Amino acid sequence: MNQRFVCLFLAVMLSAAPGAIAQQSFRYDVKNGIDVVVSQNFSMFQNQKITLVTNQSGRMRTLASTLDAFLAAKSCKVISVLTPEHGYYGLARAGDAVQDTDVIYGINSFSLYGKTRRPTKAMLAACDAVVFDIQDVGVRPYTYLGTLYNVMDACAEFGKPLTILDRPNPLGGKIMDGAVLDTTVASFVGIIPIPYVHGCTLAELAQLINGEGWLPHDSTGKPRRCQLTVVKAEGWQRWMTWEDTDFQWIPTSPHVPSIDAVRGMAVIGLLGELSLFSVGVGFTSPFQLLGSPLLNPDLVLEALRRTPMNSLALVPTRFRPFYNKFANTDCNGILLTFFPDATRFRPFTAGLELMLALRAVHPEFFAPKSITDNLRSMFTKVAGSDKLFDLLFVKKSPDEEVRKFATKGVKEFGELRKKYLLYD
């Protein structure tokens, strides 16, 4: 490896997050919402029939599943389970439909990522209450937020109370990064007008949805409002990294096996929608690699030499995906390595700077004709706007113009969310 880039890498590491290398050896006593419910002996659900919205990520601190905990409770009864994208066990790959019905531990299960993505009246008819417990990743396009939105809407329409068992945002609660979604391109991967990285828990977003009237309108023309109860995650504070919670990471979907995959998704997930590069999906480190047989990592890193990455270091490397983009092909790549920091990290900004460096070094990748209509449509939905593609690919706008657009609405959202925040 070129000595100059070794020095560059070491310099970036040492400057990325002051104090991050000498990390605290202790952790904080954080409890998920389900841990709180169990400690209270399920008293809030006394004699109720429960429909539980969950998957394998819904777990207690002990790693016992939320479903197991409810099934063991004597004061209430789970009568059905609703599952999001990827299914209860997280077996289905991104975008793959999940079979509509199943049986989990003897309980009837219905998919919210099959023929329907919104609970039907029949799914909720027999329950007294709906309980939601799924670990989110803190990035707007992740579909668990879309599932929560649809569950809230169905509960509001059919008169069912909803309780959210809250969980920490793994990216922390202070980081807000990436332009607020333009509602004209709203979709299941961008369902409400929030930044790409929003810094909220799902319960905080639910309160925001209710409070701002973002659910669909009823027959009278007024936005529906869900009867919402929140069980907070005790002990969590907004500045905490995932490591500070001392929780084990349970894969939330097949290609999010680690907390660094979450961080990497926030950086290069949007770029991956264009299918120009491998983003490590299909290799051992999904969302922690960026590569192509034609990529020149050294030149890209040189273009980024004076760009602060804040708790992210980029390392030139090579890899060979087993499947997916560039399967069985040697790729020149860039490895993303992270120094946990839930206050200074700006993942969307880092990803945008990487895109701008790639555009400068490899303009051939940024020809609009190389992007199919389907890929462009998905990029627009995930980006939350049709303007970013135009700035990067069509107009070839100056870097500063792209950067300015990418911060649109973030400051205003920071003010809006204040009255809905549950944690300091």
C-alpha positions as a printed Julia matrix, in Angstrom:
424×3 Matrix{Float64}:
   0.0     0.0     0.0
   1.25    3.48   -0.85
   2.97    4.94    2.26
   1.3     8.31    1.71
  -2.14    6.74    2.08
  -1.12    4.78    5.15
  -0.13    8.09    6.73
  -3.38    9.65    5.53
  -5.41    6.81    7.05
  -3.64    7.08   10.4
  -4.11   10.84   10.45
  -7.83   10.48    9.75
  -8.16    7.85   12.47
  -6.47    9.97   15.07
  -8.38   13.11   14.18
 -11.76   11.51   13.54
 -13.12   11.53   17.08
 -10.99   12.95   19.88
 -11.24   10.69   22.89
 -12.92    7.91   20.92
  -9.87    5.61   21.02
  -9.62    5.72   24.81
 -13.22    4.71   25.43
 -14.93    4.45   28.78
 -14.84    0.96   30.21
 -18.25    1.19   31.89
 -21.74    1.03   30.46
 -25.06    2.49   31.54
 -28.12    0.75   32.93
 -30.49    1.03   29.98
 -33.75   -0.92   29.72
 -35.95   -1.36   26.65
 -39.68   -0.79   26.91
 -40.31   -4.54   27.12
 -37.96   -4.79   30.13
 -40.05   -2.14   31.87
 -43.31   -3.95   31.07
 -41.94   -7.24   32.43
 -40.71   -5.52   35.6
 -44.26   -4.24   36.11
 -45.66   -7.76   35.59
 -47.63   -6.67   32.5
 -50.0    -4.73   34.73
 -50.9    -2.25   31.96
 -52.26   -5.11   29.82
 -54.35   -6.8    32.54
 -56.92   -9.22   31.03
 -56.32   -7.91   27.5
 -56.11   -9.81   24.23
 -53.01   -8.54   22.44
 -52.0    -8.28   18.79
 -48.21   -7.99   18.86
 -46.3    -6.26   16.04
 -42.74   -7.55   16.29
 -39.89   -9.57   14.81
 -36.67  -11.18   16.01
 -35.23   -7.76   16.97
 -37.86   -7.28   19.69
 -36.0    -8.63   22.7
 -35.42   -8.02   26.36
 -32.02   -7.08   27.72
 -31.61  -10.78   28.59
 -32.14  -11.57   24.85
 -35.44  -13.33   25.55
 -37.85  -12.33   22.79
 -40.75   -9.97   23.39
 -43.07  -12.66   22.06
 -41.72  -15.18   24.59
 -42.15  -12.63   27.38
 -45.79  -11.97   26.46
 -46.56  -15.67   26.05
 -45.24  -16.28   29.56
 -47.38  -13.5    31.04
 -50.42  -14.66   33.03
 -52.28  -11.35   32.99
 -52.77  -11.02   29.2
 -52.91  -13.17   26.08
 -51.28  -12.77   22.67
 -53.84  -13.77   20.04
 -51.93  -12.8    16.9
 -48.6   -11.49   15.61
 -48.02   -9.0    12.79
 -44.59   -8.96   11.14
 -42.77   -6.3     9.06
 -40.46   -6.62    6.03
 -38.12   -9.65    6.23
 -40.62  -11.64    8.35
 -40.46  -12.59   12.01
 -37.07  -14.33   11.77
 -35.56  -11.88    9.26
 -35.15  -14.5     6.54
 -36.51  -12.6     3.54
 -34.13  -10.34    1.65
 -34.84   -6.65    1.09
 -37.91   -6.11   -1.07
 -38.98   -9.78   -1.07
 -42.63  -10.34   -0.17
 -43.21  -12.33    3.02
 -45.87  -15.05    2.99
 -49.17  -13.65    4.18
 -49.87  -16.09    7.01
 -47.77  -18.25    9.28
 -47.83  -19.82   12.73
 -45.18  -18.76   15.28
 -45.1   -20.61   18.61
 -48.67  -21.7    17.93
 -49.83  -18.11   17.35
 -51.32  -16.99   14.03
 -49.0   -14.54   12.28
 -49.88  -12.13    9.48
 -47.4   -10.37    7.21
 -47.41   -6.61    6.74
 -45.04   -7.02    3.8
 -47.07   -9.31    1.56
 -50.38   -8.61   -0.11
 -50.97   -5.81    2.38
 -48.69   -3.44    4.27
 -51.41   -2.1     6.52
 -53.34   -4.15    9.11
 -56.82   -4.99    7.91
 -59.93   -4.7    10.03
 -60.07   -8.48   10.25
 -56.49   -8.67   11.57
 -57.37   -6.39   14.48
 -61.0    -7.36   15.09
 -60.44   -9.77   17.99
 -57.81   -7.83   19.95
 -58.24   -5.35   22.78
 -54.93   -3.62   22.11
 -52.02   -3.56   19.67
 -48.44   -3.6    21.0
 -45.5    -2.57   18.79
 -41.92   -3.65   19.59
 -39.36   -3.57   16.77
 -35.8    -2.24   16.8
 -35.35    0.58   14.3
 -32.02    1.74   12.82
 -32.51    5.52   12.83
 -32.46    5.97    9.04
 -35.63    7.27    7.34
 -35.84    4.77    4.44
 -35.8     1.7     6.71
 -39.3     0.26    6.32
 -40.07   -0.36    9.99
 -41.08    3.29   10.25
 -43.47    2.78    7.34
 -44.91   -0.24    9.13
 -45.39    1.77   12.32
 -47.14    4.52   10.35
 -49.55    2.02    8.77
 -50.21    0.32   12.12
 -50.99    3.72   13.67
 -53.37    4.52   10.83
 -55.19    1.19   11.1
 -55.48    1.51   14.89
 -56.88    5.02   14.47
 -59.44    3.89   11.9
 -60.56    0.75   13.71
 -60.53    2.19   17.22
 -57.75    0.05   18.69
 -55.31    1.49   21.27
 -51.63    1.19   20.37
 -48.77    0.83   22.84
 -45.19    1.28   21.64
 -42.46   -0.4    23.67
 -39.67    2.03   22.9
 -36.01    1.3    22.12
 -32.88    3.43   21.73
 -31.98    4.9    18.37
 -28.73    3.05   17.54
 -27.28    6.15   15.83
 -27.98    8.24   18.94
 -30.55   10.91   19.57
 -28.66   14.08   18.68
 -27.69   13.51   15.05
 -29.99   14.97   12.4
 -28.53   14.83    8.89
 -29.79   14.89    5.31
 -32.6    16.97    3.81
 -36.17   16.6     5.05
 -38.32   14.46    2.77
 -40.42   16.19    0.11
 -43.92   14.76    0.64
 -44.62   14.78   -3.11
 -42.35   11.72   -3.35
 -43.55   10.05   -0.14
 -43.53    6.25   -0.22
 -43.12    3.26    2.07
 -39.36    4.01    2.23
 -39.99    7.67    3.04
 -43.38    8.14    4.59
 -43.13   11.34    6.68
 -41.25   14.66    6.28
 -38.19   14.05    8.46
 -34.43   14.14    7.73
 -32.62   11.11    6.32
 -31.04   10.61    9.77
 -33.63   11.9    12.24
 -32.22   11.22   15.72
 -35.56   10.05   17.12
 -36.86    6.83   18.61
 -39.89    5.22   16.99
 -42.09    6.32   19.89
 -40.95    9.92   19.46
 -41.75    9.71   15.74
 -45.16    8.24   16.57
 -45.88   11.2    18.84
 -44.74   13.53   16.06
 -47.01   11.8    13.54
 -49.99   12.1    15.88
 -49.25   15.63   17.04
 -48.61   17.1    13.59
 -51.61   15.42   11.96
 -49.56   13.37    9.52
 -51.89   10.36    9.38
 -54.34   10.17    6.45
 -57.61   12.08    6.76
 -60.84   10.43    7.84
 -64.26   10.8     6.21
 -64.72   14.23    7.8
 -61.51   15.53    6.28
 -59.58   15.6     9.56
 -56.31   13.71   10.05
 -56.78   10.5    12.0
 -55.29   10.35   15.47
 -54.1     7.15   17.07
 -54.85    6.36   20.75
 -51.17    6.07   21.69
 -49.36    4.92   24.82
 -45.57    4.85   25.1
 -43.42    2.76   27.43
 -40.09    4.58   27.47
 -36.67    2.99   27.37
 -35.37    3.68   30.87
 -31.89    5.1    31.33
 -31.27    6.01   27.67
 -29.91    9.47   26.9
 -29.61   11.14   23.53
 -25.81   11.4    23.53
 -25.31    7.65   23.97
 -23.78    5.39   21.35
 -25.14    1.87   20.96
 -22.06    0.63   22.8
 -23.0     2.77   25.81
 -26.25    0.82   26.22
 -24.36   -2.49   26.51
 -27.07   -4.14   24.39
 -26.22   -6.94   22.02
 -27.09   -6.13   18.42
 -29.7    -8.5    17.03
 -29.79   -8.38   13.21
 -32.78   -6.29   12.23
 -32.68   -7.64    8.67
 -30.44  -10.01    6.69
 -27.87   -7.38    5.69
 -27.79   -5.46    8.96
 -25.87   -7.96   11.13
 -23.99   -5.41   13.24
 -24.14   -1.9    14.6
 -21.43   -0.85   12.14
 -23.68   -2.08    9.32
 -26.27    0.39   10.63
 -23.71    3.19   10.55
 -22.56    2.16    7.08
 -26.13    2.04    5.79
 -26.56    5.63    6.92
 -23.45    6.58    4.91
 -23.66    4.59    1.66
 -27.15    3.07    1.62
 -28.45    5.8    -0.69
 -25.55    5.35   -3.11
 -26.26    1.63   -3.17
 -29.7     2.28   -4.65
 -28.07    3.26   -7.96
 -26.33   -0.13   -8.37
 -23.18    1.56   -9.66
 -21.01    0.08   -6.93
 -21.07   -2.81   -4.54
 -21.85   -1.59   -1.01
 -20.69   -4.84    0.53
 -24.07   -6.57    0.38
 -23.12  -10.07   -0.69
 -19.82  -10.0     1.2
 -18.92  -10.4     4.87
 -19.27   -6.7     5.73
 -22.52   -5.32    4.28
 -22.66   -1.52    4.13
 -19.05   -1.28    5.28
 -17.47   -1.56    1.83
 -17.78    0.42   -1.38
 -16.22   -0.96   -4.53
 -16.09   -1.71   -8.22
 -13.57   -3.39  -10.53
 -13.02    0.06  -12.1
 -12.79    2.11   -8.9
  -9.56    3.94   -8.07
  -9.69    4.09   -4.24
  -6.43    6.04   -3.87
  -7.64    8.9    -6.05
 -11.01    9.0    -4.3
  -9.32    9.15   -0.89
  -6.98   11.86   -2.14
 -10.04   13.88   -3.23
 -11.38   13.52    0.33
  -8.1    14.31    2.04
  -9.2    17.68    3.42
 -12.79   16.67    4.17
 -13.55   16.06    7.86
 -15.34   12.73    8.25
 -15.97   12.89   12.03
 -15.69    9.38   13.52
 -15.4     7.66   10.13
 -12.16    6.5     8.51
 -11.84    5.24    4.92
  -9.3     2.55    4.04
  -8.33    1.36    0.52
  -8.84   -2.37    0.13
 -10.01   -5.14   -2.22
 -12.87   -7.61   -1.86
 -14.8   -10.19   -3.86
 -18.59  -10.36   -3.28
 -20.06  -13.85   -3.04
 -23.37  -12.71   -4.56
 -25.3    -9.57   -5.51
 -23.48   -6.72   -7.33
 -20.16   -7.84   -8.9
 -20.59  -11.39   -7.6
 -17.36  -13.45   -7.84
 -15.49  -10.44   -9.22
 -12.49   -8.73   -7.61
 -13.38   -5.18   -6.62
 -11.14   -2.27   -5.77
 -12.75   -0.93   -2.67
 -12.95    1.42    0.25
 -13.52    0.03    3.75
 -15.61    2.13    6.14
 -14.41    1.94    9.74
 -16.14    3.71   12.61
 -15.28    5.29   15.93
 -18.56    5.44   17.88
 -19.68    9.01   18.44
 -23.36    9.87   18.72
 -22.87   13.64   18.71
 -20.36   14.49   15.94
 -21.04   11.76   13.37
 -22.78   13.05   10.23
 -23.4     9.92    8.14
 -25.51   11.41    5.34
 -23.04   14.27    4.93
 -20.16   11.78    4.82
 -21.96    9.75    2.17
 -22.65   12.87    0.13
 -19.0    13.92    0.29
 -18.04   10.44   -0.87
 -20.46   10.75   -3.81
 -18.98   14.13   -4.74
 -15.45   12.7    -4.62
 -16.53    9.74   -6.75
 -18.12   12.14   -9.25
 -14.88   14.14   -9.46
 -12.65   11.1    -9.93
 -15.02    8.89  -11.93
 -17.39   11.15  -13.91
 -18.12    8.19  -16.19
 -20.19    6.63  -13.39
 -22.39    9.72  -13.2
 -23.84    9.62  -16.71
 -27.67    9.67  -16.46
 -27.95    7.09  -19.26
 -26.25    4.52  -17.0
 -29.17    4.7   -14.54
 -32.4     2.88  -15.4
 -35.76    4.48  -14.73
 -36.43    1.97  -11.94
 -33.14    2.74  -10.22
 -33.69    6.46  -10.54
 -37.2     6.1    -9.09
 -35.89    4.15   -6.09
 -33.06    6.63   -5.55
 -35.64    9.44   -5.52
 -37.82    7.66   -2.96
 -34.9     6.88   -0.66
 -33.33   10.34   -1.07
 -36.73   11.87   -0.34
 -36.54   14.21   -3.34
 -36.19   14.13   -7.11
 -33.81   17.1    -7.0
 -30.71   15.36   -5.64
 -30.43   13.08   -8.67
 -30.78   16.06  -11.0
 -28.08   17.99   -9.13
 -25.64   15.07   -9.14
 -26.31   13.48  -12.52
 -28.24   15.77  -14.86
 -27.21   19.34  -14.11
 -23.75   18.36  -12.78
 -24.26   21.11  -10.23
 -21.29   22.5    -8.27
 -20.47   20.72   -5.03
 -21.59   23.65   -2.87
 -25.02   23.68   -4.48
 -25.41   19.96   -3.77
 -24.26   20.43   -0.16
 -26.71   23.29    0.38
 -29.64   21.26   -0.88
 -28.71   18.29    1.32
 -29.26   20.33    4.51
 -32.68   21.64    3.51
 -35.17   21.67    6.38
 -32.93   20.01    8.99
 -32.74   23.02   11.3
 -36.5    23.53   11.16
 -37.11   19.86   11.93
 -34.85   20.16   14.96
 -37.17   22.84   16.32
 -40.33   20.94   15.39
 -39.33   17.73   17.13
 -38.5    19.34   20.48
 -42.0    19.1    21.92
 -42.2    15.38   21.11
 -38.87   14.23   22.53
 -39.03   11.73   25.42
 -35.36   11.7    26.45
 -32.77   14.29   27.49
